Amino acid sequence: MDDAYVVGDPDGLTPLQAEIRDAVARELHAQFALRADRFDLADLPEVAYQITLRVDGVLTGRRRAGQTPA
């Protein structure tokens, strides 16, 4: 059983998973707004790239803070 769930985190995510979820949600929200509330199939590679950058920012920030990414 996941430690986050054991300590009462209602969604059962570890702190890292929660940070990644939040970063992905923020980027999807931003991309959705930039694209007039619509994603075309041709937009998906760019959206995925931007999400990857957000996740990398989370992992890089954790490394700088002395936390392990996993």
Biopython code that builds the backbone (N, CA, C, O; Angstrom):
import numpy as np
from Bio.PDB.StructureBuilder import StructureBuilder

atoms = [
    (1, "MET", "N", (0.846, -1.185, 0.000)),
    (1, "MET", "CA", (0.000, 0.000, 0.000)),
    (1, "MET", "C", (0.886, 1.242, 0.000)),
    (1, "MET", "O", (1.915, 1.280, 0.676)),
    (2, "ASP", "N", (0.497, 2.219, -0.732)),
    (2, "ASP", "CA", (1.235, 3.467, -0.861)),
    (2, "ASP", "C", (1.251, 4.232, 0.462)),
    (2, "ASP", "O", (0.222, 4.355, 1.127)),
    (3, "ASP", "N", (2.421, 4.743, 0.839)),
    (3, "ASP", "CA", (2.543, 5.497, 2.094)),
    (3, "ASP", "C", (1.622, 6.706, 2.143)),
    (3, "ASP", "O", (1.082, 7.022, 3.203)),
    (4, "ALA", "N", (1.433, 7.381, 1.029)),
    (4, "ALA", "CA", (0.562, 8.554, 0.996)),
    (4, "ALA", "C", (-0.861, 8.171, 1.382)),
    (4, "ALA", "O", (-1.545, 8.923, 2.077)),
    (5, "TYR", "N", (-1.296, 7.025, 0.940)),
    (5, "TYR", "CA", (-2.646, 6.573, 1.270)),
    (5, "TYR", "C", (-2.749, 6.236, 2.756)),
    (5, "TYR", "O", (-3.754, 6.533, 3.403)),
    (6, "VAL", "N", (-1.704, 5.617, 3.285)),
    (6, "VAL", "CA", (-1.699, 5.210, 4.687)),
    (6, "VAL", "C", (-1.796, 6.421, 5.610)),
    (6, "VAL", "O", (-2.463, 6.352, 6.642)),
    (7, "VAL", "N", (-1.145, 7.522, 5.260)),
    (7, "VAL", "CA", (-1.167, 8.701, 6.129)),
    (7, "VAL", "C", (-2.397, 9.568, 5.891)),
    (7, "VAL", "O", (-2.508, 10.648, 6.470)),
    (8, "GLY", "N", (-3.304, 9.123, 5.065)),
    (8, "GLY", "CA", (-4.575, 9.804, 4.936)),
    (8, "GLY", "C", (-4.715, 10.731, 3.745)),
    (8, "GLY", "O", (-5.674, 11.499, 3.683)),
    (9, "ASP", "N", (-3.788, 10.684, 2.797)),
    (9, "ASP", "CA", (-3.929, 11.493, 1.595)),
    (9, "ASP", "C", (-5.131, 10.957, 0.819)),
    (9, "ASP", "O", (-5.103, 9.807, 0.381)),
    (10, "PRO", "N", (-6.185, 11.755, 0.635)),
    (10, "PRO", "CA", (-7.422, 11.220, 0.067)),
    (10, "PRO", "C", (-7.295, 10.699, -1.358)),
    (10, "PRO", "O", (-8.035, 9.794, -1.744)),
    (11, "ASP", "N", (-6.388, 11.241, -2.140)),
    (11, "ASP", "CA", (-6.287, 10.736, -3.507)),
    (11, "ASP", "C", (-5.233, 9.633, -3.628)),
    (11, "ASP", "O", (-5.062, 9.075, -4.711)),
    (12, "GLY", "N", (-4.532, 9.311, -2.559)),
    (12, "GLY", "CA", (-3.594, 8.204, -2.564)),
    (12, "GLY", "C", (-2.320, 8.446, -3.345)),
    (12, "GLY", "O", (-1.618, 7.495, -3.689)),
    (13, "LEU", "N", (-2.008, 9.695, -3.631)),
    (13, "LEU", "CA", (-0.809, 10.017, -4.393)),
    (13, "LEU", "C", (0.337, 10.387, -3.460)),
    (13, "LEU", "O", (0.132, 10.967, -2.394)),
    (14, "THR", "N", (1.546, 10.036, -3.886)),
    (14, "THR", "CA", (2.723, 10.501, -3.157)),
    (14, "THR", "C", (2.860, 11.998, -3.401)),
    (14, "THR", "O", (2.232, 12.524, -4.320)),
    (15, "PRO", "N", (3.655, 12.694, -2.611)),
    (15, "PRO", "CA", (3.859, 14.123, -2.862)),
    (15, "PRO", "C", (4.394, 14.399, -4.282)),
    (15, "PRO", "O", (3.983, 15.369, -4.918)),
    (16, "LEU", "N", (5.299, 13.559, -4.770)),
    (16, "LEU", "CA", (5.820, 13.746, -6.128)),
    (16, "LEU", "C", (4.717, 13.568, -7.161)),
    (16, "LEU", "O", (4.599, 14.366, -8.091)),
    (17, "GLN", "N", (3.915, 12.533, -7.004)),
    (17, "GLN", "CA", (2.812, 12.315, -7.941)),
    (17, "GLN", "C", (1.830, 13.482, -7.919)),
    (17, "GLN", "O", (1.326, 13.891, -8.965)),
    (18, "ALA", "N", (1.564, 14.009, -6.755)),
    (18, "ALA", "CA", (0.649, 15.154, -6.648)),
    (18, "ALA", "C", (1.244, 16.381, -7.344)),
    (18, "ALA", "O", (0.521, 17.118, -8.014)),
    (19, "GLU", "N", (2.545, 16.606, -7.193)),
    (19, "GLU", "CA", (3.193, 17.733, -7.879)),
    (19, "GLU", "C", (3.123, 17.569, -9.388)),
    (19, "GLU", "O", (2.844, 18.528, -10.107)),
    (20, "ILE", "N", (3.376, 16.353, -9.872)),
    (20, "ILE", "CA", (3.318, 16.092, -11.312)),
    (20, "ILE", "C", (1.890, 16.276, -11.812)),
    (20, "ILE", "O", (1.680, 16.903, -12.850)),
    (21, "ARG", "N", (0.902, 15.738, -11.089)),
    (21, "ARG", "CA", (-0.500, 15.905, -11.468)),
    (21, "ARG", "C", (-0.853, 17.384, -11.585)),
    (21, "ARG", "O", (-1.494, 17.804, -12.549)),
    (22, "ASP", "N", (-0.429, 18.172, -10.596)),
    (22, "ASP", "CA", (-0.736, 19.598, -10.602)),
    (22, "ASP", "C", (-0.053, 20.320, -11.759)),
    (22, "ASP", "O", (-0.647, 21.199, -12.383)),
    (23, "ALA", "N", (1.200, 19.949, -12.044)),
    (23, "ALA", "CA", (1.921, 20.566, -13.166)),
    (23, "ALA", "C", (1.250, 20.244, -14.491)),
    (23, "ALA", "O", (1.111, 21.116, -15.349)),
    (24, "VAL", "N", (0.833, 18.991, -14.660)),
    (24, "VAL", "CA", (0.148, 18.591, -15.891)),
    (24, "VAL", "C", (-1.177, 19.339, -16.009)),
    (24, "VAL", "O", (-1.518, 19.827, -17.087)),
    (25, "ALA", "N", (-1.914, 19.431, -14.926)),
    (25, "ALA", "CA", (-3.195, 20.138, -14.960)),
    (25, "ALA", "C", (-3.014, 21.617, -15.307)),
    (25, "ALA", "O", (-3.782, 22.173, -16.092)),
    (26, "ARG", "N", (-1.991, 22.255, -14.714)),
    (26, "ARG", "CA", (-1.741, 23.673, -15.026)),
    (26, "ARG", "C", (-1.405, 23.857, -16.504)),
    (26, "ARG", "O", (-1.893, 24.785, -17.148)),
    (27, "GLU", "N", (-0.573, 22.970, -17.032)),
    (27, "GLU", "CA", (-0.187, 23.124, -18.443)),
    (27, "GLU", "C", (-1.354, 22.827, -19.372)),
    (27, "GLU", "O", (-1.547, 23.530, -20.363)),
    (28, "LEU", "N", (-2.129, 21.803, -19.068)),
    (28, "LEU", "CA", (-3.307, 21.526, -19.900)),
    (28, "LEU", "C", (-4.270, 22.703, -19.885)),
    (28, "LEU", "O", (-4.828, 23.071, -20.919)),
    (29, "HIS", "N", (-4.462, 23.283, -18.724)),
    (29, "HIS", "CA", (-5.343, 24.457, -18.619)),
    (29, "HIS", "C", (-4.804, 25.601, -19.472)),
    (29, "HIS", "O", (-5.559, 26.242, -20.203)),
    (30, "ALA", "N", (-3.506, 25.856, -19.380)),
    (30, "ALA", "CA", (-2.892, 26.942, -20.165)),
    (30, "ALA", "C", (-3.000, 26.671, -21.659)),
    (30, "ALA", "O", (-3.338, 27.570, -22.429)),
    (31, "GLN", "N", (-2.714, 25.436, -22.077)),
    (31, "GLN", "CA", (-2.776, 25.106, -23.496)),
    (31, "GLN", "C", (-4.208, 25.174, -24.025)),
    (31, "GLN", "O", (-4.450, 25.617, -25.148)),
    (32, "PHE", "N", (-5.140, 24.732, -23.203)),
    (32, "PHE", "CA", (-6.547, 24.778, -23.597)),
    (32, "PHE", "C", (-6.985, 26.224, -23.810)),
    (32, "PHE", "O", (-7.689, 26.529, -24.772)),
    (33, "ALA", "N", (-6.570, 27.109, -22.915)),
    (33, "ALA", "CA", (-6.917, 28.523, -23.046)),
    (33, "ALA", "C", (-6.256, 29.149, -24.275)),
    (33, "ALA", "O", (-6.876, 29.948, -24.977)),
    (34, "LEU", "N", (-5.012, 28.789, -24.529)),
    (34, "LEU", "CA", (-4.303, 29.333, -25.698)),
    (34, "LEU", "C", (-4.936, 28.908, -27.015)),
    (34, "LEU", "O", (-4.843, 29.612, -28.020)),
    (35, "ARG", "N", (-5.570, 27.767, -26.996)),
    (35, "ARG", "CA", (-6.104, 27.195, -28.236)),
    (35, "ARG", "C", (-7.628, 27.327, -28.318)),
    (35, "ARG", "O", (-8.299, 26.521, -28.961)),
    (36, "ALA", "N", (-8.150, 28.342, -27.667)),
    (36, "ALA", "CA", (-9.585, 28.663, -27.724)),
    (36, "ALA", "C", (-10.442, 27.470, -27.296)),
    (36, "ALA", "O", (-11.420, 27.124, -27.959)),
    (37, "ASP", "N", (-10.062, 26.850, -26.185)),
    (37, "ASP", "CA", (-10.828, 25.751, -25.603)),
    (37, "ASP", "C", (-11.014, 24.563, -26.539)),
    (37, "ASP", "O", (-12.052, 23.901, -26.523)),
    (38, "ARG", "N", (-9.994, 24.301, -27.357)),
    (38, "ARG", "CA", (-10.099, 23.184, -28.292)),
    (38, "ARG", "C", (-8.709, 22.691, -28.664)),
    (38, "ARG", "O", (-7.822, 23.480, -28.990)),
    (39, "PHE", "N", (-8.535, 21.389, -28.611)),
    (39, "PHE", "CA", (-7.300, 20.770, -29.086)),
    (39, "PHE", "C", (-7.585, 20.072, -30.403)),
    (39, "PHE", "O", (-8.534, 19.295, -30.512)),
    (40, "ASP", "N", (-6.773, 20.349, -31.389)),
    (40, "ASP", "CA", (-6.816, 19.589, -32.629)),
    (40, "ASP", "C", (-5.757, 18.501, -32.540)),
    (40, "ASP", "O", (-4.801, 18.622, -31.775)),
    (41, "LEU", "N", (-5.921, 17.466, -33.297)),
    (41, "LEU", "CA", (-4.959, 16.368, -33.296)),
    (41, "LEU", "C", (-3.547, 16.874, -33.590)),
    (41, "LEU", "O", (-2.577, 16.376, -33.019)),
    (42, "ALA", "N", (-3.434, 17.843, -34.463)),
    (42, "ALA", "CA", (-2.126, 18.405, -34.822)),
    (42, "ALA", "C", (-1.475, 19.145, -33.653)),
    (42, "ALA", "O", (-0.259, 19.341, -33.655)),
    (43, "ASP", "N", (-2.257, 19.559, -32.658)),
    (43, "ASP", "CA", (-1.726, 20.279, -31.494)),
    (43, "ASP", "C", (-1.095, 19.353, -30.462)),
    (43, "ASP", "O", (-0.291, 19.806, -29.647)),
    (44, "LEU", "N", (-1.434, 18.087, -30.476)),
    (44, "LEU", "CA", (-1.025, 17.186, -29.411)),
    (44, "LEU", "C", (0.482, 17.062, -29.211)),
    (44, "LEU", "O", (0.919, 17.016, -28.061)),
    (45, "PRO", "N", (1.308, 17.005, -30.267)),
    (45, "PRO", "CA", (2.753, 16.952, -30.002)),
    (45, "PRO", "C", (3.271, 18.173, -29.240)),
    (45, "PRO", "O", (4.104, 18.031, -28.345)),
    (46, "GLU", "N", (2.799, 19.346, -29.576)),
    (46, "GLU", "CA", (3.231, 20.558, -28.864)),
    (46, "GLU", "C", (2.706, 20.568, -27.432)),
    (46, "GLU", "O", (3.426, 20.953, -26.511)),
    (47, "VAL", "N", (1.472, 20.154, -27.241)),
    (47, "VAL", "CA", (0.907, 20.084, -25.892)),
    (47, "VAL", "C", (1.718, 19.086, -25.051)),
    (47, "VAL", "O", (2.064, 19.376, -23.905)),
    (48, "ALA", "N", (2.012, 17.931, -25.613)),
    (48, "ALA", "CA", (2.796, 16.924, -24.893)),
    (48, "ALA", "C", (4.191, 17.457, -24.561)),
    (48, "ALA", "O", (4.711, 17.200, -23.476)),
    (49, "TYR", "N", (4.790, 18.190, -25.480)),
    (49, "TYR", "CA", (6.111, 18.781, -25.241)),
    (49, "TYR", "C", (6.057, 19.773, -24.071)),
    (49, "TYR", "O", (6.925, 19.751, -23.199)),
    (50, "GLN", "N", (5.051, 20.630, -24.054)),
    (50, "GLN", "CA", (4.931, 21.612, -22.990)),
    (50, "GLN", "C", (4.680, 20.943, -21.641)),
    (50, "GLN", "O", (5.199, 21.388, -20.618)),
    (51, "ILE", "N", (3.890, 19.881, -21.640)),
    (51, "ILE", "CA", (3.663, 19.132, -20.404)),
    (51, "ILE", "C", (4.971, 18.509, -19.922)),
    (51, "ILE", "O", (5.265, 18.519, -18.727)),
    (52, "THR", "N", (5.746, 17.972, -20.848)),
    (52, "THR", "CA", (7.042, 17.388, -20.494)),
    (52, "THR", "C", (7.944, 18.426, -19.838)),
    (52, "THR", "O", (8.636, 18.124, -18.866)),
    (53, "LEU", "N", (7.939, 19.644, -20.365)),
    (53, "LEU", "CA", (8.738, 20.706, -19.761)),
    (53, "LEU", "C", (8.269, 21.007, -18.343)),
    (53, "LEU", "O", (9.092, 21.227, -17.454)),
    (54, "ARG", "N", (6.966, 21.017, -18.123)),
    (54, "ARG", "CA", (6.435, 21.271, -16.772)),
    (54, "ARG", "C", (6.865, 20.174, -15.802)),
    (54, "ARG", "O", (7.274, 20.457, -14.676)),
    (55, "VAL", "N", (6.771, 18.919, -16.246)),
    (55, "VAL", "CA", (7.162, 17.801, -15.385)),
    (55, "VAL", "C", (8.658, 17.860, -15.105)),
    (55, "VAL", "O", (9.086, 17.608, -13.979)),
    (56, "ASP", "N", (9.447, 18.185, -16.104)),
    (56, "ASP", "CA", (10.887, 18.333, -15.904)),
    (56, "ASP", "C", (11.164, 19.432, -14.875)),
    (56, "ASP", "O", (12.064, 19.295, -14.046)),
    (57, "GLY", "N", (10.400, 20.506, -14.928)),
    (57, "GLY", "CA", (10.563, 21.578, -13.951)),
    (57, "GLY", "C", (10.282, 21.097, -12.532)),
    (57, "GLY", "O", (10.969, 21.498, -11.593)),
    (58, "VAL", "N", (9.287, 20.248, -12.372)),
    (58, "VAL", "CA", (8.985, 19.686, -11.052)),
    (58, "VAL", "C", (10.157, 18.838, -10.569)),
    (58, "VAL", "O", (10.609, 18.979, -9.433)),
    (59, "LEU", "N", (10.643, 17.957, -11.440)),
    (59, "LEU", "CA", (11.731, 17.058, -11.047)),
    (59, "LEU", "C", (13.025, 17.828, -10.794)),
    (59, "LEU", "O", (13.754, 17.515, -9.853)),
    (60, "THR", "N", (13.313, 18.812, -11.609)),
    (60, "THR", "CA", (14.516, 19.624, -11.429)),
    (60, "THR", "C", (14.430, 20.415, -10.129)),
    (60, "THR", "O", (15.414, 20.521, -9.396)),
    (61, "GLY", "N", (13.269, 20.962, -9.847)),
    (61, "GLY", "CA", (13.077, 21.712, -8.607)),
    (61, "GLY", "C", (13.274, 20.841, -7.385)),
    (61, "GLY", "O", (13.831, 21.292, -6.384)),
    (62, "ARG", "N", (12.826, 19.606, -7.452)),
    (62, "ARG", "CA", (13.004, 18.683, -6.330)),
    (62, "ARG", "C", (14.478, 18.336, -6.145)),
    (62, "ARG", "O", (14.954, 18.214, -5.016)),
    (63, "ARG", "N", (15.199, 18.176, -7.255)),
    (63, "ARG", "CA", (16.643, 17.879, -7.146)),
    (63, "ARG", "C", (17.388, 19.034, -6.511)),
    (63, "ARG", "O", (18.278, 18.831, -5.685)),
    (64, "ARG", "N", (17.021, 20.249, -6.900)),
    (64, "ARG", "CA", (17.666, 21.437, -6.320)),
    (64, "ARG", "C", (17.386, 21.558, -4.830)),
    (64, "ARG", "O", (18.224, 22.031, -4.061)),
    (65, "ALA", "N", (16.198, 21.125, -4.437)),
    (65, "ALA", "CA", (15.817, 21.204, -3.028)),
    (65, "ALA", "C", (16.388, 20.041, -2.220)),
    (65, "ALA", "O", (16.165, 19.954, -1.013)),
    (66, "GLY", "N", (17.126, 19.149, -2.883)),
    (66, "GLY", "CA", (17.747, 18.036, -2.184)),
    (66, "GLY", "C", (16.848, 16.836, -1.998)),
    (66, "GLY", "O", (17.161, 15.933, -1.222)),
    (67, "GLN", "N", (15.726, 16.820, -2.710)),
    (67, "GLN", "CA", (14.820, 15.684, -2.621)),
    (67, "GLN", "C", (15.068, 14.757, -3.801)),
    (67, "GLN", "O", (15.423, 15.216, -4.886)),
    (68, "THR", "N", (14.885, 13.473, -3.599)),
    (68, "THR", "CA", (15.022, 12.540, -4.702)),
    (68, "THR", "C", (13.749, 12.549, -5.527)),
    (68, "THR", "O", (12.665, 12.671, -4.959)),
    (69, "PRO", "N", (13.837, 12.422, -6.860)),
    (69, "PRO", "CA", (12.656, 12.484, -7.683)),
    (69, "PRO", "C", (11.726, 11.288, -7.555)),
    (69, "PRO", "O", (10.570, 11.381, -7.966)),
    (70, "ALA", "N", (12.170, 10.195, -7.017)),
    (70, "ALA", "CA", (11.289, 9.014, -6.976)),
    (70, "ALA", "C", (10.801, 8.685, -5.606)),
    (70, "ALA", "O", (10.056, 7.720, -5.432)),
]
sb = StructureBuilder()
sb.init_structure("model")
sb.init_model(0)
sb.init_chain("A")
sb.init_seg("    ")
for serial, (resi, resn, name, xyz) in enumerate(atoms, 1):
    if name == "N":
        sb.init_residue(resn, " ", resi, " ")
    sb.init_atom(name, np.array(xyz, "f"), 0.0, 1.0, " ", f" {name:<3s}", serial, name[0])
structure = sb.get_structure()
